[in-house]
């Protein structure tokens, strides 16, 4: 378990998706931003993230669950 799954609202599965998109740290997630991450995951085609995942990313970066 890495640092991303320690954020509120994100777990191991979310971290695995983010790692697959090349995001491994909170700093990388903040630098790219939740909307760009969501767009990348959608365009990548390996998974189809839901809007709930986007909301979870925003909440995680804001410290909300």
PDBQT receptor file of N, H, CA, C and O in Angstrom, charges set to zero:
ATOM      1  N   UNK A   1       0.851  -1.175   0.000  1.00  0.00    +0.000 N 
ATOM      2  CA  UNK A   1       0.000   0.000   0.000  1.00  0.00    +0.000 C 
ATOM      3  C   UNK A   1       0.896   1.237   0.000  1.00  0.00    +0.000 C 
ATOM      4  O   UNK A   1       1.765   1.388   0.859  1.00  0.00    +0.000 OA
ATOM      5  N   UNK A   2       0.673   2.114  -0.971  1.00  0.00    +0.000 N 
ATOM      6  H   UNK A   2      -0.032   1.991  -1.669  1.00  0.00    +0.000 HD
ATOM      7  CA  UNK A   2       1.461   3.329  -1.075  1.00  0.00    +0.000 C 
ATOM      8  C   UNK A   2       0.764   4.515  -0.436  1.00  0.00    +0.000 C 
ATOM      9  O   UNK A   2      -0.217   4.363   0.292  1.00  0.00    +0.000 OA
ATOM     10  N   UNK A   3       1.284   5.687  -0.719  1.00  0.00    +0.000 N 
ATOM     11  H   UNK A   3       2.081   5.810  -1.310  1.00  0.00    +0.000 HD
ATOM     12  CA  UNK A   3       0.769   6.884  -0.065  1.00  0.00    +0.000 C 
ATOM     13  C   UNK A   3      -0.588   7.331  -0.609  1.00  0.00    +0.000 C 
ATOM     14  O   UNK A   3      -1.342   7.989   0.108  1.00  0.00    +0.000 OA
ATOM     15  N   UNK A   4      -0.919   6.992  -1.855  1.00  0.00    +0.000 N 
ATOM     16  H   UNK A   4      -0.307   6.457  -2.437  1.00  0.00    +0.000 HD
ATOM     17  CA  UNK A   4      -2.192   7.441  -2.420  1.00  0.00    +0.000 C 
ATOM     18  C   UNK A   4      -3.395   6.803  -1.714  1.00  0.00    +0.000 C 
ATOM     19  O   UNK A   4      -4.406   7.468  -1.489  1.00  0.00    +0.000 OA
ATOM     20  N   UNK A   5      -3.287   5.535  -1.371  1.00  0.00    +0.000 N 
ATOM     21  H   UNK A   5      -2.466   4.995  -1.554  1.00  0.00    +0.000 HD
ATOM     22  CA  UNK A   5      -4.422   4.861  -0.725  1.00  0.00    +0.000 C 
ATOM     23  C   UNK A   5      -4.607   5.310   0.721  1.00  0.00    +0.000 C 
ATOM     24  O   UNK A   5      -5.589   4.941   1.364  1.00  0.00    +0.000 OA
ATOM     25  N   UNK A   6      -3.675   6.097   1.229  1.00  0.00    +0.000 N 
ATOM     26  H   UNK A   6      -2.877   6.396   0.706  1.00  0.00    +0.000 HD
ATOM     27  CA  UNK A   6      -3.819   6.632   2.583  1.00  0.00    +0.000 C 
ATOM     28  C   UNK A   6      -4.651   7.912   2.596  1.00  0.00    +0.000 C 
ATOM     29  O   UNK A   6      -5.050   8.383   3.661  1.00  0.00    +0.000 OA
ATOM     30  N   UNK A   7      -4.915   8.477   1.413  1.00  0.00    +0.000 N 
ATOM     31  H   UNK A   7      -4.592   8.094   0.547  1.00  0.00    +0.000 HD
ATOM     32  CA  UNK A   7      -5.762   9.661   1.329  1.00  0.00    +0.000 C 
ATOM     33  C   UNK A   7      -7.211   9.283   1.629  1.00  0.00    +0.000 C 
ATOM     34  O   UNK A   7      -7.658   8.190   1.279  1.00  0.00    +0.000 OA
ATOM     35  N   UNK A   8      -7.938  10.186   2.276  1.00  0.00    +0.000 N 
ATOM     36  H   UNK A   8      -7.575  11.073   2.561  1.00  0.00    +0.000 HD
ATOM     37  CA  UNK A   8      -9.352   9.950   2.566  1.00  0.00    +0.000 C 
ATOM     38  C   UNK A   8     -10.114   9.722   1.274  1.00  0.00    +0.000 C 
ATOM     39  O   UNK A   8      -9.995  10.495   0.324  1.00  0.00    +0.000 OA
ATOM     40  N   UNK A   9     -10.891   8.659   1.250  1.00  0.00    +0.000 N 
ATOM     41  H   UNK A   9     -10.987   8.031   2.022  1.00  0.00    +0.000 HD
ATOM     42  CA  UNK A   9     -11.741   8.385   0.099  1.00  0.00    +0.000 C 
ATOM     43  C   UNK A   9     -11.105   7.541  -0.984  1.00  0.00    +0.000 C 
ATOM     44  O   UNK A   9     -11.790   7.130  -1.920  1.00  0.00    +0.000 OA
ATOM     45  N   UNK A  10      -9.811   7.270  -0.883  1.00  0.00    +0.000 N 
ATOM     46  H   UNK A  10      -9.255   7.603  -0.122  1.00  0.00    +0.000 HD
ATOM     47  CA  UNK A  10      -9.136   6.418  -1.860  1.00  0.00    +0.000 C 
ATOM     48  C   UNK A  10      -8.650   5.151  -1.168  1.00  0.00    +0.000 C 
ATOM     49  O   UNK A  10      -8.234   5.182  -0.010  1.00  0.00    +0.000 OA
ATOM     50  N   UNK A  11      -8.707   4.066  -1.875  1.00  0.00    +0.000 N 
ATOM     51  H   UNK A  11      -9.045   4.041  -2.816  1.00  0.00    +0.000 HD
ATOM     52  CA  UNK A  11      -8.244   2.797  -1.321  1.00  0.00    +0.000 C 
ATOM     53  C   UNK A  11      -7.259   2.136  -2.262  1.00  0.00    +0.000 C 
ATOM     54  O   UNK A  11      -6.787   2.762  -3.211  1.00  0.00    +0.000 OA
ATOM     55  N   UNK A  12      -6.947   0.885  -2.006  1.00  0.00    +0.000 N 
ATOM     56  H   UNK A  12      -7.331   0.377  -1.235  1.00  0.00    +0.000 HD
ATOM     57  CA  UNK A  12      -5.963   0.166  -2.821  1.00  0.00    +0.000 C 
ATOM     58  C   UNK A  12      -6.337   0.077  -4.304  1.00  0.00    +0.000 C 
ATOM     59  O   UNK A  12      -5.468   0.183  -5.169  1.00  0.00    +0.000 OA
ATOM     60  N   UNK A  13      -7.615  -0.117  -4.596  1.00  0.00    +0.000 N 
ATOM     61  H   UNK A  13      -8.321  -0.204  -3.893  1.00  0.00    +0.000 HD
ATOM     62  CA  UNK A  13      -8.042  -0.232  -5.998  1.00  0.00    +0.000 C 
ATOM     63  C   UNK A  13      -7.866   1.107  -6.724  1.00  0.00    +0.000 C 
ATOM     64  O   UNK A  13      -7.424   1.144  -7.872  1.00  0.00    +0.000 OA
ATOM     65  N   UNK A  14      -8.211   2.190  -6.054  1.00  0.00    +0.000 N 
ATOM     66  H   UNK A  14      -8.570   2.161  -5.121  1.00  0.00    +0.000 HD
ATOM     67  CA  UNK A  14      -8.018   3.520  -6.635  1.00  0.00    +0.000 C 
ATOM     68  C   UNK A  14      -6.541   3.785  -6.876  1.00  0.00    +0.000 C 
ATOM     69  O   UNK A  14      -6.150   4.313  -7.917  1.00  0.00    +0.000 OA
ATOM     70  N   UNK A  15      -5.731   3.410  -5.900  1.00  0.00    +0.000 N 
ATOM     71  H   UNK A  15      -6.048   2.980  -5.055  1.00  0.00    +0.000 HD
ATOM     72  CA  UNK A  15      -4.283   3.601  -6.038  1.00  0.00    +0.000 C 
ATOM     73  C   UNK A  15      -3.746   2.795  -7.218  1.00  0.00    +0.000 C 
ATOM     74  O   UNK A  15      -2.885   3.271  -7.958  1.00  0.00    +0.000 OA
ATOM     75  N   UNK A  16      -4.244   1.599  -7.388  1.00  0.00    +0.000 N 
ATOM     76  H   UNK A  16      -4.943   1.212  -6.786  1.00  0.00    +0.000 HD
ATOM     77  CA  UNK A  16      -3.808   0.744  -8.489  1.00  0.00    +0.000 C 
ATOM     78  C   UNK A  16      -4.141   1.404  -9.840  1.00  0.00    +0.000 C 
ATOM     79  O   UNK A  16      -3.327   1.373 -10.762  1.00  0.00    +0.000 OA
ATOM     80  N   UNK A  17      -5.328   1.994  -9.952  1.00  0.00    +0.000 N 
ATOM     81  H   UNK A  17      -5.990   2.019  -9.203  1.00  0.00    +0.000 HD
ATOM     82  CA  UNK A  17      -5.724   2.698 -11.175  1.00  0.00    +0.000 C 
ATOM     83  C   UNK A  17      -4.804   3.882 -11.430  1.00  0.00    +0.000 C 
ATOM     84  O   UNK A  17      -4.351   4.097 -12.555  1.00  0.00    +0.000 OA
ATOM     85  N   UNK A  18      -4.535   4.640 -10.392  1.00  0.00    +0.000 N 
ATOM     86  H   UNK A  18      -4.903   4.465  -9.479  1.00  0.00    +0.000 HD
ATOM     87  CA  UNK A  18      -3.671   5.808 -10.524  1.00  0.00    +0.000 C 
ATOM     88  C   UNK A  18      -2.251   5.394 -10.896  1.00  0.00    +0.000 C 
ATOM     89  O   UNK A  18      -1.620   6.027 -11.743  1.00  0.00    +0.000 OA
ATOM     90  N   UNK A  19      -1.748   4.335 -10.266  1.00  0.00    +0.000 N 
ATOM     91  H   UNK A  19      -2.261   3.821  -9.578  1.00  0.00    +0.000 HD
ATOM     92  CA  UNK A  19      -0.406   3.834 -10.593  1.00  0.00    +0.000 C 
ATOM     93  C   UNK A  19      -0.328   3.414 -12.053  1.00  0.00    +0.000 C 
ATOM     94  O   UNK A  19       0.681   3.644 -12.719  1.00  0.00    +0.000 OA
ATOM     95  N   UNK A  20      -1.406   2.794 -12.549  1.00  0.00    +0.000 N 
ATOM     96  H   UNK A  20      -2.225   2.608 -12.007  1.00  0.00    +0.000 HD
ATOM     97  CA  UNK A  20      -1.454   2.384 -13.953  1.00  0.00    +0.000 C 
ATOM     98  C   UNK A  20      -1.394   3.557 -14.914  1.00  0.00    +0.000 C 
ATOM     99  O   UNK A  20      -0.973   3.408 -16.061  1.00  0.00    +0.000 OA
ATOM    100  N   UNK A  21      -1.818   4.733 -14.439  1.00  0.00    +0.000 N 
ATOM    101  H   UNK A  21      -2.160   4.854 -13.507  1.00  0.00    +0.000 HD
ATOM    102  CA  UNK A  21      -1.762   5.949 -15.255  1.00  0.00    +0.000 C 
ATOM    103  C   UNK A  21      -0.472   6.720 -15.015  1.00  0.00    +0.000 C 
ATOM    104  O   UNK A  21      -0.309   7.834 -15.513  1.00  0.00    +0.000 OA
ATOM    105  N   UNK A  22       0.450   6.128 -14.251  1.00  0.00    +0.000 N 
ATOM    106  H   UNK A  22       0.318   5.223 -13.847  1.00  0.00    +0.000 HD
ATOM    107  CA  UNK A  22       1.740   6.758 -14.014  1.00  0.00    +0.000 C 
ATOM    108  C   UNK A  22       1.777   7.718 -12.844  1.00  0.00    +0.000 C 
ATOM    109  O   UNK A  22       2.719   8.501 -12.719  1.00  0.00    +0.000 OA
ATOM    110  N   UNK A  23       0.766   7.673 -11.981  1.00  0.00    +0.000 N 
ATOM    111  H   UNK A  23       0.001   7.037 -12.083  1.00  0.00    +0.000 HD
ATOM    112  CA  UNK A  23       0.710   8.557 -10.821  1.00  0.00    +0.000 C 
ATOM    113  C   UNK A  23       0.972   7.709  -9.580  1.00  0.00    +0.000 C 
ATOM    114  O   UNK A  23       0.211   6.794  -9.264  1.00  0.00    +0.000 OA
ATOM    115  N   UNK A  24       2.068   8.031  -8.880  1.00  0.00    +0.000 N 
ATOM    116  H   UNK A  24       2.686   8.774  -9.137  1.00  0.00    +0.000 HD
ATOM    117  CA  UNK A  24       2.486   7.217  -7.746  1.00  0.00    +0.000 C 
ATOM    118  C   UNK A  24       2.567   7.984  -6.435  1.00  0.00    +0.000 C 
ATOM    119  O   UNK A  24       2.693   7.378  -5.371  1.00  0.00    +0.000 OA
ATOM    120  N   UNK A  25       2.497   9.295  -6.498  1.00  0.00    +0.000 N 
ATOM    121  H   UNK A  25       2.394   9.787  -7.363  1.00  0.00    +0.000 HD
ATOM    122  CA  UNK A  25       2.622  10.099  -5.280  1.00  0.00    +0.000 C 
ATOM    123  C   UNK A  25       1.512  11.142  -5.208  1.00  0.00    +0.000 C 
ATOM    124  O   UNK A  25       0.887  11.484  -6.212  1.00  0.00    +0.000 OA
ATOM    125  N   UNK A  26       1.287  11.636  -3.994  1.00  0.00    +0.000 N 
ATOM    126  H   UNK A  26       1.795  11.359  -3.179  1.00  0.00    +0.000 HD
ATOM    127  CA  UNK A  26       0.309  12.696  -3.795  1.00  0.00    +0.000 C 
ATOM    128  C   UNK A  26       0.752  13.951  -4.552  1.00  0.00    +0.000 C 
ATOM    129  O   UNK A  26      -0.078  14.660  -5.122  1.00  0.00    +0.000 OA
ATOM    130  N   UNK A  27       2.045  14.220  -4.558  1.00  0.00    +0.000 N 
ATOM    131  H   UNK A  27       2.719  13.644  -4.095  1.00  0.00    +0.000 HD
ATOM    132  CA  UNK A  27       2.572  15.386  -5.267  1.00  0.00    +0.000 C 
ATOM    133  C   UNK A  27       2.259  15.314  -6.762  1.00  0.00    +0.000 C 
ATOM    134  O   UNK A  27       1.888  16.318  -7.369  1.00  0.00    +0.000 OA
ATOM    135  N   UNK A  28       2.406  14.138  -7.347  1.00  0.00    +0.000 N 
ATOM    136  H   UNK A  28       2.707  13.322  -6.854  1.00  0.00    +0.000 HD
ATOM    137  CA  UNK A  28       2.080  13.965  -8.766  1.00  0.00    +0.000 C 
ATOM    138  C   UNK A  28       0.593  14.178  -9.008  1.00  0.00    +0.000 C 
ATOM    139  O   UNK A  28       0.202  14.820  -9.983  1.00  0.00    +0.000 OA
ATOM    140  N   UNK A  29      -0.234  13.640  -8.119  1.00  0.00    +0.000 N 
ATOM    141  H   UNK A  29       0.084  13.119  -7.327  1.00  0.00    +0.000 HD
ATOM    142  CA  UNK A  29      -1.683  13.794  -8.238  1.00  0.00    +0.000 C 
ATOM    143  C   UNK A  29      -2.072  15.270  -8.158  1.00  0.00    +0.000 C 
ATOM    144  O   UNK A  29      -2.892  15.742  -8.945  1.00  0.00    +0.000 OA
ATOM    145  N   UNK A  30      -1.489  15.989  -7.214  1.00  0.00    +0.000 N 
ATOM    146  H   UNK A  30      -0.823  15.606  -6.574  1.00  0.00    +0.000 HD
ATOM    147  CA  UNK A  30      -1.774  17.422  -7.074  1.00  0.00    +0.000 C 
ATOM    148  C   UNK A  30      -1.298  18.194  -8.297  1.00  0.00    +0.000 C 
ATOM    149  O   UNK A  30      -2.004  19.074  -8.788  1.00  0.00    +0.000 OA
ATOM    150  N   UNK A  31      -0.107  17.872  -8.791  1.00  0.00    +0.000 N 
ATOM    151  H   UNK A  31       0.466  17.157  -8.392  1.00  0.00    +0.000 HD
ATOM    152  CA  UNK A  31       0.457  18.596  -9.931  1.00  0.00    +0.000 C 
ATOM    153  C   UNK A  31      -0.385  18.416 -11.194  1.00  0.00    +0.000 C 
ATOM    154  O   UNK A  31      -0.572  19.360 -11.961  1.00  0.00    +0.000 OA
ATOM    155  N   UNK A  32      -0.883  17.217 -11.401  1.00  0.00    +0.000 N 
ATOM    156  H   UNK A  32      -0.731  16.450 -10.778  1.00  0.00    +0.000 HD
ATOM    157  CA  UNK A  32      -1.676  16.931 -12.602  1.00  0.00    +0.000 C 
ATOM    158  C   UNK A  32      -3.113  17.420 -12.425  1.00  0.00    +0.000 C 
ATOM    159  O   UNK A  32      -3.712  17.960 -13.355  1.00  0.00    +0.000 OA
ATOM    160  N   UNK A  33      -3.651  17.227 -11.241  1.00  0.00    +0.000 N 
ATOM    161  H   UNK A  33      -3.164  16.788 -10.486  1.00  0.00    +0.000 HD
ATOM    162  CA  UNK A  33      -5.016  17.652 -10.954  1.00  0.00    +0.000 C 
ATOM    163  C   UNK A  33      -6.021  16.550 -11.227  1.00  0.00    +0.000 C 
ATOM    164  O   UNK A  33      -5.822  15.738 -12.131  1.00  0.00    +0.000 OA
ATOM    165  N   UNK A  34      -7.099  16.512 -10.457  1.00  0.00    +0.000 N 
ATOM    166  H   UNK A  34      -7.261  17.171  -9.723  1.00  0.00    +0.000 HD
ATOM    167  CA  UNK A  34      -8.060  15.416 -10.564  1.00  0.00    +0.000 C 
ATOM    168  C   UNK A  34      -8.769  15.338 -11.917  1.00  0.00    +0.000 C 
ATOM    169  O   UNK A  34      -9.048  14.241 -12.400  1.00  0.00    +0.000 OA
ATOM    170  N   UNK A  35      -9.059  16.469 -12.527  1.00  0.00    +0.000 N 
ATOM    171  H   UNK A  35      -8.833  17.361 -12.135  1.00  0.00    +0.000 HD
ATOM    172  CA  UNK A  35      -9.776  16.426 -13.810  1.00  0.00    +0.000 C 
ATOM    173  C   UNK A  35      -8.880  15.846 -14.899  1.00  0.00    +0.000 C 
ATOM    174  O   UNK A  35      -9.327  15.009 -15.683  1.00  0.00    +0.000 OA
ATOM    175  N   UNK A  36      -7.631  16.278 -14.958  1.00  0.00    +0.000 N 
ATOM    176  H   UNK A  36      -7.268  16.959 -14.321  1.00  0.00    +0.000 HD
ATOM    177  CA  UNK A  36      -6.699  15.747 -15.958  1.00  0.00    +0.000 C 
ATOM    178  C   UNK A  36      -6.452  14.256 -15.736  1.00  0.00    +0.000 C 
ATOM    179  O   UNK A  36      -6.352  13.494 -16.697  1.00  0.00    +0.000 OA
ATOM    180  N   UNK A  37      -6.355  13.844 -14.490  1.00  0.00    +0.000 N 
ATOM    181  H   UNK A  37      -6.437  14.463 -13.710  1.00  0.00    +0.000 HD
ATOM    182  CA  UNK A  37      -6.187  12.415 -14.179  1.00  0.00    +0.000 C 
ATOM    183  C   UNK A  37      -7.385  11.634 -14.700  1.00  0.00    +0.000 C 
ATOM    184  O   UNK A  37      -7.223  10.590 -15.333  1.00  0.00    +0.000 OA
ATOM    185  N   UNK A  38      -8.572  12.134 -14.438  1.00  0.00    +0.000 N 
ATOM    186  H   UNK A  38      -8.703  12.981 -13.924  1.00  0.00    +0.000 HD
ATOM    187  CA  UNK A  38      -9.806  11.478 -14.893  1.00  0.00    +0.000 C 
ATOM    188  C   UNK A  38      -9.823  11.370 -16.418  1.00  0.00    +0.000 C 
ATOM    189  O   UNK A  38     -10.144  10.315 -16.965  1.00  0.00    +0.000 OA
ATOM    190  N   UNK A  39      -9.478  12.456 -17.099  1.00  0.00    +0.000 N 
ATOM    191  H   UNK A  39      -9.218  13.313 -16.654  1.00  0.00    +0.000 HD
ATOM    192  CA  UNK A  39      -9.453  12.459 -18.569  1.00  0.00    +0.000 C 
ATOM    193  C   UNK A  39      -8.435  11.443 -19.081  1.00  0.00    +0.000 C 
ATOM    194  O   UNK A  39      -8.714  10.705 -20.025  1.00  0.00    +0.000 OA
ATOM    195  N   UNK A  40      -7.265  11.404 -18.465  1.00  0.00    +0.000 N 
ATOM    196  H   UNK A  40      -7.038  12.004 -17.698  1.00  0.00    +0.000 HD
ATOM    197  CA  UNK A  40      -6.235  10.431 -18.867  1.00  0.00    +0.000 C 
ATOM    198  C   UNK A  40      -6.748   9.006 -18.732  1.00  0.00    +0.000 C 
ATOM    199  O   UNK A  40      -6.555   8.183 -19.627  1.00  0.00    +0.000 OA
ATOM    200  N   UNK A  41      -7.405   8.715 -17.607  1.00  0.00    +0.000 N 
ATOM    201  H   UNK A  41      -7.562   9.384 -16.880  1.00  0.00    +0.000 HD
ATOM    202  CA  UNK A  41      -7.919   7.361 -17.385  1.00  0.00    +0.000 C 
ATOM    203  C   UNK A  41      -8.997   7.017 -18.412  1.00  0.00    +0.000 C 
ATOM    204  O   UNK A  41      -9.055   5.888 -18.898  1.00  0.00    +0.000 OA
ATOM    205  N   UNK A  42      -9.841   7.977 -18.740  1.00  0.00    +0.000 N 
ATOM    206  H   UNK A  42      -9.795   8.895 -18.346  1.00  0.00    +0.000 HD
ATOM    207  CA  UNK A  42     -10.885   7.746 -19.751  1.00  0.00    +0.000 C 
ATOM    208  C   UNK A  42     -10.267   7.478 -21.119  1.00  0.00    +0.000 C 
ATOM    209  O   UNK A  42     -10.689   6.566 -21.830  1.00  0.00    +0.000 OA
ATOM    210  N   UNK A  43      -9.269   8.273 -21.484  1.00  0.00    +0.000 N 
ATOM    211  H   UNK A  43      -8.925   9.014 -20.906  1.00  0.00    +0.000 HD
ATOM    212  CA  UNK A  43      -8.632   8.134 -22.795  1.00  0.00    +0.000 C 
ATOM    213  C   UNK A  43      -7.765   6.886 -22.904  1.00  0.00    +0.000 C 
ATOM    214  O   UNK A  43      -7.573   6.340 -23.991  1.00  0.00    +0.000 OA
ATOM    215  N   UNK A  44      -7.251   6.450 -21.774  1.00  0.00    +0.000 N 
ATOM    216  H   UNK A  44      -7.407   6.894 -20.891  1.00  0.00    +0.000 HD
ATOM    217  CA  UNK A  44      -6.385   5.278 -21.737  1.00  0.00    +0.000 C 
ATOM    218  C   UNK A  44      -7.141   4.025 -22.164  1.00  0.00    +0.000 C 
ATOM    219  O   UNK A  44      -6.588   3.171 -22.858  1.00  0.00    +0.000 OA
ATOM    220  N   UNK A  45      -8.382   3.913 -21.758  1.00  0.00    +0.000 N 
ATOM    221  H   UNK A  45      -8.831   4.606 -21.195  1.00  0.00    +0.000 HD
ATOM    222  CA  UNK A  45      -9.223   2.800 -22.180  1.00  0.00    +0.000 C 
ATOM    223  C   UNK A  45      -9.113   1.512 -21.390  1.00  0.00    +0.000 C 
ATOM    224  O   UNK A  45      -9.921   0.604 -21.587  1.00  0.00    +0.000 OA
ATOM    225  N   UNK A  46      -8.126   1.407 -20.493  1.00  0.00    +0.000 N 
ATOM    226  H   UNK A  46      -7.470   2.145 -20.333  1.00  0.00    +0.000 HD
ATOM    227  CA  UNK A  46      -8.014   0.172 -19.699  1.00  0.00    +0.000 C 
ATOM    228  C   UNK A  46      -9.177   0.041 -18.737  1.00  0.00    +0.000 C 
ATOM    229  O   UNK A  46      -9.698  -1.054 -18.525  1.00  0.00    +0.000 OA
ATOM    230  N   UNK A  47      -9.582   1.157 -18.157  1.00  0.00    +0.000 N 
ATOM    231  H   UNK A  47      -9.159   2.047 -18.329  1.00  0.00    +0.000 HD
ATOM    232  CA  UNK A  47     -10.732   1.177 -17.255  1.00  0.00    +0.000 C 
ATOM    233  C   UNK A  47     -11.631   2.333 -17.662  1.00  0.00    +0.000 C 
ATOM    234  O   UNK A  47     -11.192   3.259 -18.345  1.00  0.00    +0.000 OA
ATOM    235  N   UNK A  48     -12.878   2.280 -17.247  1.00  0.00    +0.000 N 
ATOM    236  H   UNK A  48     -13.235   1.528 -16.692  1.00  0.00    +0.000 HD
ATOM    237  CA  UNK A  48     -13.790   3.382 -17.478  1.00  0.00    +0.000 C 
ATOM    238  C   UNK A  48     -14.172   3.932 -16.110  1.00  0.00    +0.000 C 
ATOM    239  O   UNK A  48     -15.089   3.426 -15.464  1.00  0.00    +0.000 OA
ATOM    240  N   UNK A  49     -13.462   4.974 -15.670  1.00  0.00    +0.000 N 
ATOM    241  H   UNK A  49     -12.717   5.385 -16.196  1.00  0.00    +0.000 HD
ATOM    242  CA  UNK A  49     -13.740   5.505 -14.337  1.00  0.00    +0.000 C 
ATOM    243  C   UNK A  49     -15.110   6.189 -14.289  1.00  0.00    +0.000 C 
ATOM    244  O   UNK A  49     -15.547   6.808 -15.259  1.00  0.00    +0.000 OA
ATOM    245  N   UNK A  50     -15.762   6.065 -13.159  1.00  0.00    +0.000 N 
ATOM    246  H   UNK A  50     -15.407   5.562 -12.371  1.00  0.00    +0.000 HD
ATOM    247  CA  UNK A  50     -17.054   6.712 -12.968  1.00  0.00    +0.000 C 
ATOM    248  C   UNK A  50     -16.849   8.132 -12.467  1.00  0.00    +0.000 C 
ATOM    249  O   UNK A  50     -15.751   8.508 -12.055  1.00  0.00    +0.000 OA
ATOM    250  N   UNK A  51     -17.922   8.915 -12.507  1.00  0.00    +0.000 N 
ATOM    251  H   UNK A  51     -18.814   8.610 -12.841  1.00  0.00    +0.000 HD
ATOM    252  CA  UNK A  51     -17.846  10.257 -11.940  1.00  0.00    +0.000 C 
ATOM    253  C   UNK A  51     -17.583  10.192 -10.446  1.00  0.00    +0.000 C 
ATOM    254  O   UNK A  51     -16.984  11.112  -9.888  1.00  0.00    +0.000 OA
ATOM    255  N   UNK A  52     -18.015   9.134  -9.792  1.00  0.00    +0.000 N 
ATOM    256  H   UNK A  52     -18.501   8.388 -10.245  1.00  0.00    +0.000 HD
ATOM    257  CA  UNK A  52     -17.733   8.969  -8.362  1.00  0.00    +0.000 C 
ATOM    258  C   UNK A  52     -16.232   8.918  -8.106  1.00  0.00    +0.000 C 
ATOM    259  O   UNK A  52     -15.757   9.401  -7.079  1.00  0.00    +0.000 OA
ATOM    260  N   UNK A  53     -15.489   8.334  -9.037  1.00  0.00    +0.000 N 
ATOM    261  H   UNK A  53     -15.875   7.941  -9.871  1.00  0.00    +0.000 HD
ATOM    262  CA  UNK A  53     -14.037   8.288  -8.885  1.00  0.00    +0.000 C 
ATOM    263  C   UNK A  53     -13.460   9.699  -8.987  1.00  0.00    +0.000 C 
ATOM    264  O   UNK A  53     -12.549  10.056  -8.240  1.00  0.00    +0.000 OA
ATOM    265  N   UNK A  54     -13.987  10.496  -9.907  1.00  0.00    +0.000 N 
ATOM    266  H   UNK A  54     -14.727  10.206 -10.514  1.00  0.00    +0.000 HD
ATOM    267  CA  UNK A  54     -13.550  11.894 -10.019  1.00  0.00    +0.000 C 
ATOM    268  C   UNK A  54     -13.844  12.637  -8.722  1.00  0.00    +0.000 C 
ATOM    269  O   UNK A  54     -12.991  13.365  -8.215  1.00  0.00    +0.000 OA
ATOM    270  N   UNK A  55     -15.045  12.456  -8.185  1.00  0.00    +0.000 N 
ATOM    271  H   UNK A  55     -15.738  11.865  -8.597  1.00  0.00    +0.000 HD
ATOM    272  CA  UNK A  55     -15.401  13.111  -6.924  1.00  0.00    +0.000 C 
ATOM    273  C   UNK A  55     -14.483  12.653  -5.789  1.00  0.00    +0.000 C 
ATOM    274  O   UNK A  55     -14.106  13.445  -4.926  1.00  0.00    +0.000 OA
ATOM    275  N   UNK A  56     -14.130  11.366  -5.801  1.00  0.00    +0.000 N 
ATOM    276  H   UNK A  56     -14.437  10.722  -6.502  1.00  0.00    +0.000 HD
ATOM    277  CA  UNK A  56     -13.231  10.833  -4.772  1.00  0.00    +0.000 C 
ATOM    278  C   UNK A  56     -11.845  11.466  -4.885  1.00  0.00    +0.000 C 
ATOM    279  O   UNK A  56     -11.212  11.759  -3.871  1.00  0.00    +0.000 OA
ATOM    280  N   UNK A  57     -11.374  11.678  -6.107  1.00  0.00    +0.000 N 
ATOM    281  H   UNK A  57     -11.888  11.441  -6.931  1.00  0.00    +0.000 HD
ATOM    282  CA  UNK A  57     -10.071  12.321  -6.301  1.00  0.00    +0.000 C 
ATOM    283  C   UNK A  57     -10.081  13.748  -5.774  1.00  0.00    +0.000 C 
ATOM    284  O   UNK A  57      -9.148  14.171  -5.090  1.00  0.00    +0.000 OA
ATOM    285  N   UNK A  58     -11.138  14.488  -6.093  1.00  0.00    +0.000 N 
ATOM    286  H   UNK A  58     -11.895  14.145  -6.649  1.00  0.00    +0.000 HD
ATOM    287  CA  UNK A  58     -11.254  15.862  -5.615  1.00  0.00    +0.000 C 
ATOM    288  C   UNK A  58     -11.314  15.875  -4.095  1.00  0.00    +0.000 C 
ATOM    289  O   UNK A  58     -10.609  16.650  -3.449  1.00  0.00    +0.000 OA
ATOM    290  N   UNK A  59     -12.155  15.016  -3.519  1.00  0.00    +0.000 N 
ATOM    291  H   UNK A  59     -12.728  14.386  -4.043  1.00  0.00    +0.000 HD
ATOM    292  CA  UNK A  59     -12.287  14.937  -2.067  1.00  0.00    +0.000 C 
ATOM    293  C   UNK A  59     -10.998  14.553  -1.390  1.00  0.00    +0.000 C 
ATOM    294  O   UNK A  59     -10.666  15.083  -0.329  1.00  0.00    +0.000 OA
ATOM    295  N   UNK A  60     -10.265  13.632  -1.993  1.00  0.00    +0.000 N 
ATOM    296  H   UNK A  60     -10.535  13.202  -2.855  1.00  0.00    +0.000 HD
ATOM    297  CA  UNK A  60      -8.992  13.193  -1.410  1.00  0.00    +0.000 C 
ATOM    298  C   UNK A  60      -7.993  14.336  -1.356  1.00  0.00    +0.000 C 
ATOM    299  O   UNK A  60      -7.275  14.491  -0.369  1.00  0.00    +0.000 OA
ATOM    300  N   UNK A  61      -7.945  15.129  -2.404  1.00  0.00    +0.000 N 
ATOM    301  H   UNK A  61      -8.529  15.003  -3.206  1.00  0.00    +0.000 HD
ATOM    302  CA  UNK A  61      -7.009  16.257  -2.435  1.00  0.00    +0.000 C 
ATOM    303  C   UNK A  61      -7.441  17.388  -1.511  1.00  0.00    +0.000 C 
ATOM    304  O   UNK A  61      -6.613  18.174  -1.052  1.00  0.00    +0.000 OA
ATOM    305  N   UNK A  62      -8.743  17.467  -1.241  1.00  0.00    +0.000 N 
ATOM    306  H   UNK A  62      -9.416  16.829  -1.614  1.00  0.00    +0.000 HD
ATOM    307  CA  UNK A  62      -9.254  18.496  -0.342  1.00  0.00    +0.000 C 
ATOM    308  C   UNK A  62      -9.346  18.006   1.121  1.00  0.00    +0.000 C 
ATOM    309  O   UNK A  62      -9.712  18.764   2.019  1.00  0.00    +0.000 OA
ATOM    310  N   UNK A  63      -9.010  16.744   1.331  1.00  0.00    +0.000 N 
ATOM    311  H   UNK A  63      -8.712  16.128   0.602  1.00  0.00    +0.000 HD
ATOM    312  CA  UNK A  63      -9.065  16.181   2.676  1.00  0.00    +0.000 C 
ATOM    313  C   UNK A  63     -10.463  15.832   3.146  1.00  0.00    +0.000 C 
ATOM    314  O   UNK A  63     -10.739  15.772   4.345  1.00  0.00    +0.000 OA
ATOM    315  N   UNK A  64     -11.347  15.600   2.170  1.00  0.00    +0.000 N 
ATOM    316  H   UNK A  64     -11.123  15.648   1.197  1.00  0.00    +0.000 HD
ATOM    317  CA  UNK A  64     -12.734  15.210   2.485  1.00  0.00    +0.000 C 
ATOM    318  C   UNK A  64     -12.926  13.771   2.076  1.00  0.00    +0.000 C 
ATOM    319  O   UNK A  64     -12.168  13.246   1.260  1.00  0.00    +0.000 OA
ATOM    320  N   UNK A  65     -13.932  13.129   2.633  1.00  0.00    +0.000 N 
ATOM    321  H   UNK A  65     -14.547  13.555   3.296  1.00  0.00    +0.000 HD
ATOM    322  CA  UNK A  65     -14.200  11.741   2.221  1.00  0.00    +0.000 C 
ATOM    323  C   UNK A  65     -15.501  11.645   1.484  1.00  0.00    +0.000 C 
ATOM    324  O   UNK A  65     -15.892  10.557   1.061  1.00  0.00    +0.000 OA
TER     325      UNK A  65
